[in-house]
Structures are given as C-alpha cells and as structure tokens.
Amino acid sequence: MIGYFGFGLWFPAGTPRERLSLINREAHKALEAPAVRKVILDSGVRPVGSSAEEFARYLEQDLAWQKDIIRRIGHAPQ
C-alpha cells in the first residue's frame, strides 16, 4: 500500500443513497473528461473512480496499515 494517496468525497451521515449515487456517477464522468484527467495526471495522481463501499474499504485498510506502522516504530496511537 506504500505510495497510495486517496482523495474522496465526504457527505453527512444520512445523505440519501440516490443523491450519493447521482454524485458518484457525475464524479466518474468528470474523471473521464480529458481535461480533468490531464490536470490530475499532471499532478502525479492516478485517477481511480470507485464506489462509496470501495472507498470505505480503502480507508479501513489504510488506517490499519498506519496503526501497524505506528506500533512497529514503538509509538502508541493517540
């Protein structure tokens, strides 16, 4: 997982599922637009569209990875 950096869209708990689906579809469209892809790629980031569930899994894995690093270097998580 080293070298990954994630960006995501965050919404309040209870946001209607249909609204989240619409925003997700539109975000995917934006990521496919050549001008948007160019700006993102030029910044050194690889654009990857995912679902809310995939992003949640990514965040859970990333947090576990960071906690493991903190434990291995001898620091206690705050």
C-alpha positions, 0 to 999 in steps of 0.5 A: 500500500506504500505510495497510495494517496486517496482523495474522496468525497465526504457527505453527512451521515444520512445523505440519501443513497440516490443523491450519493449515487447521482454524485458518484456517477457525475464524479466518474464522468468528470474523471473521464473528461480529458481535461480533468484527467490531464490536470490530475495526471499532471499532478502525479495522481492516478485517477481511480473512480470507485464506489462509496463501499470501495472507498470505505474499504480503502480507508479501513485498510489504510488506517490499519496499515498506519496503526501497524506502522505506528506500533512497529516504530514503538509509538502508541496511537493517540 
